[in-house]
Amino acid sequence: MIQLRPFQADTKNDLYKSWANGSGASIVVLPTGAGKTVLMSSVAVDVQEITVAMAHRQELVQQISMAMAQMGLRHNIIAPAATINVIISQHIRAFGQSFYNRRAALTVAGVNTLNRRAKELTQWANTVRYWMGDECHHFQASNMWGKAVAMFPNARGVGFTATPIRCDHKSLQFGHGGVFDDMVVGPGMRELIKMGYLSDYRIFGPPQSIDISAVKISNATGDFTHKSLSDVAAKSTITGDVVAHYMKIAPGKRGITFTVDVEAAMKTAELFRSAGVSAEAVSAKTPDNVRNEIIQKFRKGIITQLVNVDLFGEGFDVPAVEVVSMARPTQSFGLYTQQFGRALRMFENKSHGIVIDHVGNVKRHGLPDAVRNWTLTASSTGRRSMVKDPDVMPTTTCLNLECLAVFEAITSKCPYCLTVQEPEARSEPKFVDGDLIEFSPELLAKLRGDIEKIDRDFDAQTMVPGALQNTPAQTRLVHIHGHNQLAQKELRENITYWAGIRRDKGQPDSEIYRRFYHTFGTDIMSAQGLKAKPANDLCENIKKGFWKL
């Protein structure tokens, strides 16, 4: 029997509170590597009623079954016969016995098999009192996951995911296309790193050889289309880049490489072997027995590199991974975070995970351990707005080709090699990330002029055209100027408060300026030249961000 970690026990209790408060189906959010499958099996121990735990891929069904077996839970399995045989052999290899029992109250099932056998399973499905689903960000009422959930009309439900967000931005909420009533959010990735349950990481961003501008985006999924990815990858040097930078940055470390298609995976694995690195390519087309044998060899360290095609992004538990190479661009924040998380599993003597991003995923999505305010409702973008997510900073890559480290763009100096990142210009705030210290004298003069216009006393002789002087129009201009000054007074007080809290935390002024710029979309000097309406809007946004400070 597995003992839950304190944060897992707390999250489980929060789930039970959610059910007690009337939720028919709740999402549990925990980062990749936090033990969602373990938590699922613990819930199965507690409920002691007819329950089904389901997943959509063979690897995930196997993983759930192994977690249930580790808890000592005998269970039925609804899946193809070949999958059941593989799981039985895994049980015997790991535990000395099989936990497969067709008459057990607990069932582990594949979503596709449930849907194919829906009619013959109707009587059993009506007796199910709890359903549990893995990678539940997929669940929509109209798709195969939603159809599987609909088979259990008398059951409470819980779905587990690291990222409750869809690339197509559709809602997960019941009545709005989803199947869930509530959301339970456990500790985030950075919290678990601080607790010592996940390893810290370093990111490297070699020059990109894939031209993303030529890649099409699917209207159905919101992600890049497979064909256009394959086309641009074939014209690039990405396969050789992956091997070369692995040998430079993380030679000998056990890793997973994510590629765009089977051809790229096979070529990359071949190049790894040519460089003296034991490597195998695997995909959904790899026969089950061959794939399982390769994974076992990888776990034992016989194989150093697993090169795969969209296989190990979701739910794949390999604690021994030290490095992840991203050679597959994605618009999906969820997929990106799950792939990134493969490098964060802890094991003995592992100091940190390494992510080598060849395709700009980190720049596209930001660091994966920034705090996220997840909601069930649909989002207009794959990432939350900057104001709602004040800790989500854009990233930059060190210009030193011997370093290539990726870090938040809140400093002009690489934190790893200390190389100063010289901006391409200083004539606009965007070139220096809003850092006032880096502004050119000309830019500073212009912005000071805008501030002076707000701050000066009203003078009809210089501020009112002659034809409008001593008319109702002049009175209106006096009121507008007064409103601008009042709005600026409140805005500047809140900017001072916002910056002061960060200064008290030890952040230098340069970092504070950059954080402000990336959080609110304007620099501090330009903000002080805003007129009443935009000044009031910015002030409200700053106030909304105080809860994060």
C-alpha positions as CSV (number, residue, x, y, z in Angstrom):
1,M,0.0,0.0,0.0
2,I,1.4,3.4,-1.0
3,Q,1.5,6.1,1.6
4,L,0.3,9.4,0.1
5,R,2.4,12.5,0.4
6,P,0.9,15.3,2.4
7,F,0.0,17.4,-0.6
8,Q,-1.6,14.4,-2.2
9,A,-3.7,13.7,0.9
10,D,-4.7,17.4,1.1
11,T,-5.7,17.4,-2.6
12,K,-7.8,14.2,-2.1
13,N,-9.6,15.7,0.8
14,D,-10.4,18.8,-1.3
15,L,-11.8,16.5,-4.0
16,Y,-14.1,14.9,-1.4
17,K,-15.2,18.4,-0.2
18,S,-16.0,19.2,-3.8
19,W,-18.2,16.1,-4.2
20,A,-19.9,16.9,-0.8
21,N,-20.7,20.4,-2.0
22,G,-22.7,18.9,-4.9
23,S,-20.3,18.5,-7.7
24,G,-21.2,15.6,-10.0
25,A,-17.8,15.6,-11.7
26,S,-14.7,17.5,-10.6
27,I,-11.3,18.1,-12.1
28,V,-8.1,17.5,-10.0
29,V,-5.2,19.6,-11.2
30,L,-1.6,18.5,-10.3
31,P,1.6,19.0,-12.2
32,T,3.3,16.2,-14.3
33,G,5.2,14.0,-11.9
34,A,3.0,14.8,-8.8
35,G,1.5,11.3,-8.7
36,K,-2.0,11.7,-10.2
37,T,-2.2,8.0,-10.9
38,V,-1.3,7.2,-7.3
39,L,-4.0,9.6,-6.1
40,M,-6.5,8.0,-8.4
41,S,-5.8,4.5,-7.0
42,S,-6.1,5.9,-3.4
43,V,-9.5,7.2,-4.3
44,A,-10.4,3.8,-5.6
45,V,-9.3,2.3,-2.2
46,D,-11.6,4.8,-0.3
47,V,-14.8,4.6,-2.2
48,Q,-15.2,0.8,-2.0
49,E,-18.0,0.8,-4.6
50,I,-18.4,-0.2,-8.3
51,T,-15.9,2.1,-10.0
52,V,-14.3,2.5,-13.4
53,A,-10.9,4.2,-14.1
54,M,-10.4,5.0,-17.7
55,A,-7.8,6.3,-20.1
56,H,-7.5,6.7,-23.9
57,R,-4.1,5.1,-24.6
58,Q,-2.7,1.6,-24.0
59,E,0.3,3.0,-22.0
60,L,-2.0,5.0,-19.7
61,V,-4.3,2.0,-19.1
62,Q,-1.3,-0.1,-18.2
63,Q,0.0,2.6,-15.9
64,I,-3.4,2.9,-14.1
65,S,-3.6,-0.9,-13.7
66,M,-0.1,-1.1,-12.3
67,A,-1.0,1.7,-9.8
68,M,-4.1,-0.2,-8.7
69,A,-2.1,-3.4,-8.3
70,Q,0.5,-1.6,-6.2
71,M,-2.4,-0.6,-3.9
72,G,-3.3,-4.3,-3.7
73,L,-6.5,-3.7,-5.6
74,R,-7.8,-6.6,-7.8
75,H,-9.6,-5.2,-10.8
76,N,-11.2,-6.1,-14.1
77,I,-9.7,-4.7,-17.3
78,I,-11.8,-3.7,-20.3
79,A,-9.3,-3.5,-23.2
80,P,-8.2,-5.5,-26.2
81,A,-7.1,-9.1,-25.3
82,A,-3.5,-8.3,-26.3
83,T,-3.4,-5.3,-23.9
84,I,-4.8,-7.4,-21.0
85,N,-2.2,-10.1,-21.6
86,V,0.6,-7.4,-21.5
87,I,-0.8,-6.0,-18.2
88,I,-1.0,-9.5,-16.6
89,S,2.6,-10.1,-17.5
90,Q,3.6,-6.7,-16.1
91,H,1.8,-7.6,-12.8
92,I,3.6,-10.9,-12.5
93,R,6.9,-9.4,-13.3
94,A,6.5,-6.6,-10.8
95,F,4.5,-8.2,-8.0
96,G,4.8,-12.0,-8.5
97,Q,1.0,-12.3,-9.1
98,S,-1.7,-11.0,-11.3
99,F,-4.3,-8.6,-9.9
100,Y,-6.7,-9.1,-12.9
101,N,-10.1,-10.3,-11.8
102,R,-13.1,-10.1,-14.1
103,R,-15.5,-10.1,-11.1
104,A,-13.9,-7.2,-9.2
105,A,-15.9,-4.1,-8.3
106,L,-13.1,-2.0,-9.7
107,T,-12.5,-1.8,-13.5
108,V,-9.7,-0.3,-15.5
109,A,-10.8,0.5,-19.0
110,G,-9.7,1.9,-22.3
111,V,-12.0,4.7,-23.6
112,N,-12.1,3.3,-27.2
113,T,-13.0,-0.2,-25.9
114,L,-15.8,1.2,-23.7
115,N,-17.3,3.0,-26.6
116,R,-17.1,0.0,-28.9
117,R,-18.8,-2.2,-26.4
118,A,-21.3,0.4,-25.0
119,K,-24.4,-1.7,-25.8
120,E,-23.2,-4.9,-24.2
121,L,-21.9,-3.0,-21.2
122,T,-25.1,-1.1,-20.5
123,Q,-26.3,-3.1,-17.5
124,W,-22.9,-3.0,-15.8
125,A,-22.4,0.7,-16.6
126,N,-25.7,1.6,-14.8
127,T,-24.3,0.0,-11.6
128,V,-21.1,2.1,-11.7
129,R,-21.1,4.7,-8.8
130,Y,-17.7,6.4,-9.5
131,W,-15.8,7.0,-12.7
132,M,-12.2,8.4,-12.9
133,G,-10.5,9.7,-16.0
134,D,-6.9,10.4,-16.8
135,E,-5.7,13.4,-18.9
136,C,-9.2,14.8,-18.6
137,H,-8.5,18.0,-20.5
138,H,-9.6,16.0,-23.5
139,F,-13.1,15.5,-22.1
140,Q,-15.8,17.1,-24.1
141,A,-19.5,15.9,-24.1
142,S,-19.4,15.4,-27.8
143,N,-16.1,13.4,-28.2
144,M,-15.1,9.9,-27.4
145,W,-14.3,10.8,-23.8
146,G,-17.6,12.5,-23.2
147,K,-19.4,9.5,-24.7
148,A,-17.6,7.2,-22.4
149,V,-18.6,9.4,-19.4
150,A,-22.2,9.4,-20.5
151,M,-22.3,5.6,-20.1
152,F,-22.3,6.1,-16.3
153,P,-25.5,8.1,-15.5
154,N,-25.5,7.1,-11.9
155,A,-21.9,7.8,-11.1
156,R,-19.9,10.7,-9.6
157,G,-16.8,11.5,-11.5
158,V,-13.3,12.9,-11.2
159,G,-10.8,13.7,-13.9
160,F,-7.0,14.2,-13.4
161,T,-4.8,16.5,-15.5
162,A,-1.7,18.6,-15.2
163,T,-3.1,21.3,-17.6
164,P,-6.9,21.8,-17.6
165,I,-6.7,23.8,-20.9
166,R,-7.4,22.8,-24.4
167,C,-5.5,24.0,-27.5
168,D,-8.9,24.8,-29.2
169,H,-9.8,26.9,-26.1
170,K,-13.1,25.1,-25.5
171,S,-14.7,25.0,-22.1
172,L,-14.4,22.0,-19.8
173,Q,-17.5,23.1,-17.9
174,F,-20.7,21.0,-17.9
175,G,-23.4,22.7,-20.0
176,H,-20.8,24.6,-22.0
177,G,-19.3,21.6,-24.0
178,G,-17.4,20.0,-21.1
179,V,-18.5,17.4,-18.4
180,F,-17.2,19.0,-15.2
181,D,-18.9,21.0,-12.5
182,D,-15.9,22.0,-10.3
183,M,-12.1,22.2,-10.2
184,V,-9.7,21.2,-7.4
185,V,-6.2,22.7,-7.8
186,G,-3.3,21.2,-5.9
187,P,0.2,22.8,-5.5
188,G,1.8,24.0,-8.7
189,M,5.1,22.9,-10.3
190,R,7.3,25.5,-8.6
191,E,5.8,24.7,-5.2
192,L,6.6,21.0,-5.7
193,I,10.1,21.9,-6.8
194,K,10.5,23.9,-3.6
195,M,9.1,21.0,-1.5
196,G,11.6,18.7,-3.1
197,Y,9.1,16.5,-4.9
198,L,10.2,17.6,-8.4
199,S,13.7,18.5,-9.6
200,D,14.6,22.0,-10.7
201,Y,15.6,22.5,-14.3
202,R,17.8,24.3,-16.8
203,I,16.7,25.2,-20.3
204,F,18.9,25.6,-23.4
205,G,17.7,27.2,-26.7
206,P,19.9,26.3,-29.6
207,P,19.3,28.2,-32.9
208,Q,16.2,26.9,-34.7
209,S,16.3,25.3,-38.1
210,I,12.6,24.7,-38.4
211,D,10.8,27.6,-40.1
212,I,7.6,27.9,-38.0
213,S,6.2,30.7,-40.3
214,A,5.5,28.1,-42.9
215,V,3.6,25.8,-40.5
216,K,-0.2,25.7,-40.7
217,I,-2.5,25.6,-37.7
218,S,-5.5,23.2,-37.6
219,N,-8.9,24.8,-37.2
220,A,-10.1,21.7,-35.4
221,T,-7.3,21.3,-32.8
222,G,-5.7,24.7,-32.7
223,D,-2.3,23.0,-32.9
224,F,0.2,22.8,-35.9
225,T,-0.9,20.3,-38.6
226,H,1.1,17.1,-38.8
227,K,1.7,17.4,-42.5
228,S,3.0,21.0,-42.4
229,L,5.3,20.1,-39.5
230,S,6.6,17.1,-41.4
231,D,7.2,19.2,-44.5
232,V,9.2,21.9,-42.7
233,A,11.1,19.4,-40.5
234,A,12.2,17.4,-43.6
235,K,13.7,20.6,-45.1
236,S,15.6,21.5,-41.8
237,T,18.6,20.2,-40.0
238,I,16.6,19.4,-36.9
239,T,17.6,15.7,-36.6
240,G,21.3,16.5,-36.7
241,D,20.8,19.5,-34.4
242,V,19.2,17.3,-31.7
243,V,22.1,14.9,-31.6
244,A,24.8,17.6,-31.8
245,H,23.4,19.7,-29.0
246,Y,22.7,16.6,-26.8
247,M,26.3,15.6,-27.2
248,K,27.4,19.1,-26.3
249,I,25.0,19.8,-23.4
250,A,24.1,16.5,-21.8
251,P,26.3,13.6,-23.2
252,G,25.5,10.3,-21.6
253,K,22.4,11.5,-19.8
254,R,19.2,9.5,-20.2
255,G,16.7,11.3,-22.3
256,I,13.5,11.5,-24.3
257,T,13.3,13.3,-27.7
258,F,10.0,14.4,-29.1
259,T,9.9,14.5,-32.9
260,V,7.3,15.5,-35.5
261,D,6.8,12.1,-37.3
262,V,8.0,8.5,-37.6
263,E,10.5,9.3,-40.3
264,A,12.2,12.1,-38.2
265,A,12.2,9.7,-35.2
266,M,13.9,6.9,-37.1
267,K,16.5,9.3,-38.6
268,T,17.2,10.9,-35.2
269,A,17.6,7.5,-33.5
270,E,20.0,6.4,-36.3
271,L,22.1,9.6,-35.9
272,F,22.2,9.0,-32.1
273,R,23.5,5.5,-32.7
274,S,26.1,6.8,-35.2
275,A,27.3,9.2,-32.4
276,G,27.7,6.2,-30.0
277,V,24.5,6.8,-28.1
278,S,22.2,3.8,-27.7
279,A,18.8,4.9,-29.0
280,E,15.5,3.5,-30.3
281,A,12.6,5.2,-32.0
282,V,9.1,4.3,-30.9
283,S,5.6,5.4,-32.0
284,A,2.0,4.3,-32.0
285,K,3.0,2.1,-35.0
286,T,5.6,0.2,-33.0
287,P,4.2,-3.3,-32.1
288,D,3.1,-3.5,-28.4
289,N,5.6,-6.2,-27.4
290,V,8.5,-4.4,-29.1
291,R,7.5,-1.0,-27.6
292,N,7.2,-2.5,-24.1
293,E,10.6,-4.2,-24.4
294,I,12.2,-1.0,-25.5
295,I,10.7,0.9,-22.6
296,Q,12.0,-1.8,-20.2
297,K,15.5,-1.5,-21.6
298,F,15.3,2.3,-21.2
299,R,14.2,2.0,-17.6
300,K,17.2,-0.3,-16.9
301,G,19.6,2.1,-18.6
302,I,20.4,-0.3,-21.5
303,I,19.0,2.4,-23.9
304,T,20.0,6.0,-23.3
305,Q,17.7,7.8,-25.8
306,L,14.0,7.2,-26.5
307,V,13.0,9.0,-29.6
308,N,9.2,9.2,-30.0
309,V,6.3,10.7,-31.9
310,D,3.6,12.1,-29.6
311,L,3.8,9.0,-27.4
312,F,5.3,10.0,-24.1
313,G,3.8,13.5,-23.7
314,E,0.9,12.4,-21.6
315,G,1.1,10.3,-18.4
316,F,4.3,8.4,-19.2
317,D,6.1,7.7,-16.0
318,V,9.9,7.3,-16.5
319,P,11.6,8.6,-13.3
320,A,15.1,8.1,-14.9
321,V,14.7,10.9,-17.5
322,E,17.4,13.5,-17.1
323,V,17.1,15.4,-20.4
324,V,14.2,16.2,-22.8
325,S,14.9,17.4,-26.3
326,M,12.0,19.2,-28.0
327,A,12.1,18.8,-31.8
328,R,8.4,19.1,-32.2
329,P,6.8,22.6,-32.1
330,T,3.4,22.8,-30.5
331,Q,0.7,25.5,-30.0
332,S,-0.7,23.4,-27.1
333,F,0.4,24.7,-23.7
334,G,-0.8,21.4,-22.2
335,L,1.3,19.2,-24.5
336,Y,4.4,21.5,-24.0
337,T,4.1,21.3,-20.2
338,Q,3.6,17.6,-20.2
339,Q,6.7,17.1,-22.4
340,F,8.7,19.5,-20.2
341,G,7.6,17.6,-17.1
342,R,9.3,14.4,-18.2
343,A,12.6,16.0,-17.2
344,L,11.4,16.9,-13.6
345,R,11.0,13.4,-12.1
346,M,13.3,12.9,-9.1
347,F,15.8,10.1,-8.6
348,E,19.0,9.6,-6.7
349,N,22.0,11.8,-7.7
350,K,19.9,13.9,-10.1
351,S,20.7,17.5,-9.5
352,H,18.4,19.0,-12.1
353,G,16.5,18.2,-15.3
354,I,17.7,19.6,-18.7
355,V,15.4,20.7,-21.5
356,I,16.9,21.4,-24.9
357,D,14.3,23.4,-26.9
358,H,15.1,23.3,-30.6
359,V,11.7,24.7,-31.7
360,G,10.9,27.7,-29.5
361,N,8.3,26.1,-27.4
362,V,9.5,27.8,-24.2
363,K,9.5,31.2,-25.9
364,R,6.0,30.5,-27.2
365,H,4.5,29.4,-23.9
366,G,6.7,30.8,-21.2
367,L,8.2,28.9,-18.3
368,P,6.0,26.0,-17.3
369,D,6.2,26.6,-13.5
370,A,4.6,30.0,-13.5
371,V,1.5,30.3,-11.4
372,R,-1.7,29.7,-13.4
373,N,-5.2,30.6,-12.5
374,W,-7.0,27.7,-14.1
375,T,-10.7,27.9,-14.8
376,L,-13.3,25.6,-16.3
377,T,-14.6,28.2,-18.7
378,A,-13.4,28.7,-22.2
379,S,-10.3,30.9,-22.8
380,S,-9.6,33.1,-25.8
381,T,-5.9,32.3,-25.8
382,G,-3.8,29.3,-24.9
383,R,-2.2,31.4,-22.2
384,R,-3.9,33.6,-19.7
385,S,-3.7,37.4,-19.9
386,M,-0.6,39.1,-18.6
387,V,-2.6,40.9,-15.9
388,K,-4.1,37.7,-14.5
389,D,-0.8,35.9,-14.7
390,P,1.7,38.5,-13.4
391,D,4.4,35.8,-12.8
392,V,4.4,34.6,-16.4
393,M,7.3,36.4,-18.0
394,P,8.5,36.0,-21.6
395,T,11.8,34.2,-22.0
396,T,15.0,35.1,-23.9
397,T,18.0,33.0,-24.9
398,C,21.6,33.8,-24.0
399,L,23.5,35.3,-26.9
400,N,26.7,33.4,-25.9
401,L,26.8,30.5,-28.3
402,E,28.7,28.5,-25.7
403,C,25.9,28.9,-23.2
404,L,22.5,29.2,-25.0
405,A,20.6,29.1,-21.7
406,V,17.0,30.2,-21.7
407,F,15.8,32.5,-18.8
408,E,13.1,35.0,-18.0
409,A,13.5,38.3,-19.8
410,I,13.7,40.3,-16.5
411,T,17.4,40.8,-16.5
412,S,19.9,42.0,-19.1
413,K,22.5,39.6,-17.9
414,C,22.4,35.8,-18.4
415,P,22.2,34.3,-14.9
416,Y,24.3,31.3,-15.9
417,C,27.3,32.7,-17.8
418,L,26.8,36.4,-16.9
419,T,26.9,37.5,-20.6
420,V,25.2,40.9,-21.0
421,Q,22.4,40.8,-23.6
422,E,23.0,43.9,-25.6
423,P,19.6,45.2,-27.1
424,E,19.4,45.8,-30.8
425,A,18.3,49.4,-30.1
426,R,17.3,51.6,-27.1
427,S,14.9,54.0,-28.9
428,E,11.7,52.2,-27.8
429,P,10.7,50.5,-24.6
430,K,10.1,47.2,-26.4
431,F,13.8,46.9,-27.3
432,V,14.9,46.9,-23.6
433,D,11.8,45.2,-22.1
434,G,10.7,48.5,-20.4
435,D,14.0,48.8,-18.4
436,L,14.3,52.6,-17.7
437,I,18.0,52.1,-17.0
438,E,18.5,51.0,-20.6
439,F,16.4,53.8,-22.3
440,S,18.3,56.2,-24.6
441,P,18.5,59.9,-23.7
442,E,16.2,60.8,-26.6
443,L,13.5,58.3,-25.4
444,L,13.8,59.5,-21.8
445,A,13.4,63.1,-23.0
446,K,10.2,62.3,-25.0
447,L,8.6,60.4,-22.1
448,R,9.5,63.1,-19.6
449,G,7.7,65.6,-22.0
450,D,4.5,63.5,-21.9
451,I,4.7,63.3,-18.1
452,E,5.2,67.1,-17.9
453,K,2.1,67.7,-20.0
454,I,0.0,65.9,-17.3
455,D,1.8,67.4,-14.3
456,R,1.9,71.1,-15.3
457,D,-0.7,73.6,-14.0
458,F,-3.5,74.5,-16.4
459,D,-2.5,77.6,-18.4
460,A,-5.2,78.8,-20.8
461,Q,-2.7,80.9,-22.8
462,T,-0.6,77.9,-23.8
463,M,-3.0,75.0,-23.5
464,V,-6.2,76.5,-25.2
465,P,-6.4,77.6,-28.8
466,G,-7.1,81.3,-29.0
467,A,-10.5,80.8,-30.6
468,L,-11.6,78.7,-27.7
469,Q,-10.3,80.8,-24.8
470,N,-13.0,82.1,-22.4
471,T,-15.6,79.7,-23.9
472,P,-17.4,76.6,-22.5
473,A,-14.8,74.6,-24.4
474,Q,-12.0,76.0,-22.2
475,T,-14.0,75.0,-19.1
476,R,-14.3,71.5,-20.5
477,L,-10.5,71.3,-21.2
478,V,-9.9,72.4,-17.6
479,H,-12.0,69.5,-16.3
480,I,-10.3,67.0,-18.6
481,H,-6.9,68.2,-17.4
482,G,-8.0,67.9,-13.8
483,H,-9.3,64.4,-14.4
484,N,-6.0,63.4,-16.0
485,Q,-4.1,64.6,-13.0
486,L,-6.4,62.9,-10.5
487,A,-6.2,59.6,-12.5
488,Q,-2.4,59.9,-12.6
489,K,-2.2,60.6,-8.8
490,E,-3.9,57.3,-8.0
491,L,-2.0,55.4,-10.7
492,R,1.4,56.6,-9.5
493,E,0.5,55.7,-5.9
494,N,-0.4,52.2,-7.0
495,I,2.7,51.8,-9.1
496,T,4.8,52.9,-6.1
497,Y,3.0,50.4,-3.9
498,W,3.5,47.6,-6.5
499,A,7.2,48.4,-7.1
500,G,7.8,48.9,-3.3
501,I,6.6,45.4,-2.4
502,R,8.9,43.9,-5.0
503,R,11.8,46.1,-3.8
504,D,11.2,44.8,-0.3
505,K,11.6,41.3,-1.7
506,G,15.0,42.2,-2.8
507,Q,14.3,42.7,-6.6
508,P,16.6,45.3,-8.2
509,D,15.1,48.3,-10.0
510,S,16.0,46.9,-13.4
511,E,14.1,43.7,-12.8
512,I,11.1,45.6,-11.4
513,Y,10.9,47.8,-14.5
514,R,11.0,44.7,-16.7
515,R,8.4,42.8,-14.7
516,F,6.1,45.8,-14.8
517,Y,6.5,46.1,-18.6
518,H,5.8,42.4,-19.2
519,T,3.0,42.2,-16.7
520,F,1.0,45.3,-17.8
521,G,2.1,45.9,-21.4
522,T,3.6,49.3,-20.8
523,D,6.7,50.7,-19.2
524,I,6.6,52.8,-15.9
525,M,7.5,56.1,-17.6
526,S,5.0,55.8,-20.4
527,A,2.3,54.8,-17.8
528,Q,2.9,58.2,-16.1
529,G,2.0,60.0,-19.3
530,L,-1.3,58.3,-19.8
531,K,-4.5,60.3,-19.8
532,A,-7.5,59.6,-17.5
533,K,-9.2,56.6,-19.2
534,P,-6.1,54.4,-19.9
535,A,-4.6,55.5,-16.6
536,N,-7.7,54.3,-14.7
537,D,-7.7,51.0,-16.6
538,L,-4.1,50.4,-15.8
539,C,-4.6,51.3,-12.2
540,E,-7.4,48.7,-11.9
541,N,-5.2,46.1,-13.5
542,I,-2.4,46.8,-11.0
543,K,-4.9,46.5,-8.1
544,K,-6.1,43.2,-9.5
545,G,-2.5,42.0,-9.4
546,F,-1.9,42.8,-5.7
547,W,-3.3,39.4,-4.7
548,K,-0.2,37.8,-6.2
549,L,2.3,40.0,-4.4
